[in-house]
């Protein structure tokens, strides 16, 4: 497959259906709030297998607006004693809490100020600007962690060494999956469960010195109208637009 995707475990996020992708297009893994940490053997082993064995060309981190894991990180932690399940979830979302506390995004600052002044600390509305901003910042942070991971750092080093030995070849050439050693590009996207749109956050990263290609987004196609119809008929929490197309270039600062 040309793509690896790390997304959220949320039942509303089905990457194969969202992109109407054919089998064999996307190698996937997911967890609460689409996070990547090298000490997490699941996501790290999937990344290693995707890059080293499957030779994917694109690694996509895809968050989604309305993410429950992100929402939970915006409120105060629950009072002890915690069940083992609650404790595990709270530990898992701790990195997002840190992003929330340290972010300089105006929308997130405004949300923190609202909480500090005694505002509602319940579950934020899925359209709340601070909530949406934190979803995006979490994706951006995950992209950074993937880029600096041992798997990607090693791959970039090997790729650049290979290119230095063959300077007469076009360094911007895209090597197809399955061939010797091609560049791997990391992308950050956000899916809107209300509209069916996917936004490219424009935080893509590739091997140092290599020009970034145009977004690979069109390769995985547009959201499936049948999928949106099925979700609506099954009682989706949001009204999905059957004609909503997946688009790039709708990133938020």
PyMOL commands that set and color helices and strands:
alter all, ss='L'
color gray80, all
select helices_A, chain A and resi 15-18+41-53+68-73+84-92+94-102+106-116+129-147+150-164+216-220+225-233
alter helices_A, ss='H'
color red, helices_A
select strands_A, chain A and resi 3-8+26-31+58-64+185-191+198-200
alter strands_A, ss='S'
color yellow, strands_A
deselect
rebuild
show_as cartoon
